[in-house]
Amino acid sequence: MRNAVHVLFRKGDFKHDSIYVCSTEGMISQARQSKSKEFMVATETGILHRMRKESPDKTFLAVKEDAVCQYMKMIDLIKVRNSMRNLVCQIRVEKSIAERARLSIQRMLDLA
């Protein structure tokens, strides 16, 4: 790996000044603003297309090329709009699971 490579991991995993933990928008923004030219990205690989499009002068490499979430590929803006508009596709989970999920979402919002 060359020098000046920024790597994106989960908060607390590593102590290094070139590792960033970000939301999706945070990763896009960090890459756009960074002077680095090469990045290792450890998340769902679907983000790589947007990162490359918004920062064409930079190189983005997936830590794991097959990090693909089949469920994310099923979601599009029309389905989200219809779900919210019609109050359909609601998912109900146990309270303990919902609390843990809320904590994850709150952590993402705190990073934004």
ABEGO torsion letter per residue (X at the ends): XBBGBBBBBBBGABBBAABBBBBAAAAAAAAAABABABBBBBBBAAAAAAAAAABAABBBBBABAABBBAAAAABBAAAAAAAAAAGBGBBBBBAAAAAAAAAAAAAAAAAX
